[in-house]
């Protein structure tokens, strides 16, 4: 029996060819550089939560308008929606590397505009530009990493991008604290964001294009040159033979590609439902609210000092980064599906505690004795969310689509994520004004219950499966199970 290179059957026959997480410094380097896109994503998410406290001090019109505050936060998300939609097409047309370079340029320009903004409206324009860059990077980084990764460590490497997101959020809170006493506080907070983009631009110039994209462009020699840096000689020949065998079929599919096929073709539709659904539930279970508004939430829970709010937010962000490290370890062992289900179960419990703490604190507003219960719920939420729902949606979306649909579907799915994030961030303060903080978090807990049902019904396990085996899995799901699919599911579950 022949096995696909990188599949579990292949690696059982050739255990000496299995790649460990830290075995190849080149792959780790590619992952780290591509992951700077995640760092930009995370930094922008976290920095605005602290900067907003000081923007309100500088611009009275912002201080008096919840709508302007929400717009300053969410305009980056509007830009990210456009950037993600563009990024999916640009990935396929120009490659992962060029798309990343363009994203860095746009992000840097946005940082300069924000730091020099004379009024809140120019600031909003800068936020739009930054969002464009973040949106492109959010699509490109996971795909670039996944296509340069051996299947046995693909989940962990793609999850490293999620670690960079949470790491960026943690760094943003450190920067926020560092500049609290510096003149032009929020300008420094927002302007520093351009430095990682410049660093990534310079480093990306030294890295190659994705080997899979190069094969699709019929640039075999360049692709083989990249594969030589990823695999040792014993496995390299098998990988090259496999890529070549897939090339003609992939090119034929690409030539017949139509956007409507995403919805007209049942197996692609099911894959997109799983990928986009995970992205939507990642946001609708509240992560954007927690990261964008955590200082505001802490102040609403009874802690009225900007410095204390930022310090507690830093601790929450640190838990987020630590939880993501745990997720990187677990995702290729526990699997994507089980990790998501466990994560969401903990999120439900945490949101109930957070809601209860908020309700009790508001009813005992004179003493504020229950504010710490709300902060505890916030910390528990991040601890459960980060290892599963923080990492799984991006990993699943980097691997569930066929090669010819990976850019399109990845861009569409990321767009769903950003649209969901806009809805949540633009409505949170208004809903909290109407229902109270406790009521808002109780609604999120109910949504998290629906997320558990969604994962259980629509998200299959893809652990240890190659891209082609995942494609076969969707075909069998669409048109009926077979013995071959049952074998794939058993392998994915570690049987």
ABEGO torsion letter per residue (X at the ends): XBBBBGBAAAAAABAAABBBAAABAAAAAAAAAAAAAAAAAAAAAAAAAAAAAAAAAABAAAAABAAAAAAAAAAAAAAAAAAAAAAAAAAAAAEAAAAAAAAAAAAAAAAAAAAABABAAAAAAAAAAAAAAAAAAAAAAAAAAAAABBAAAAAAAAAAAAAAAAAAAAAAAAAAAAAAABBGAAAAAAAAAAAAAAAAAAAAAABBBBAAAAAAAGBAAAAAAAAAAABBAAAAAAAAAAAAAAAAAAAAAAAABBAAAAAABAAAAAAAAAAAAAAAAAAAAGAAAAAAAAAAAAAAAGBABAAAAAAAAAAAAAAAAAAAAAAAAAAAAAEAAAAAAAAAAAAAAAAAAAAAAAAAAAABAAAGAAAAAAAAAAAAAAAAAAABAAAAAAAAAAAABBAAAAAAAAAAAAAAAAAAAAAAAAAAAAAAAAAEAAAAAAAAAAAAAAAAAAAAAABBBABGBBAAAAAAAAAAAAAEBBAAAAAAAAAAAGX
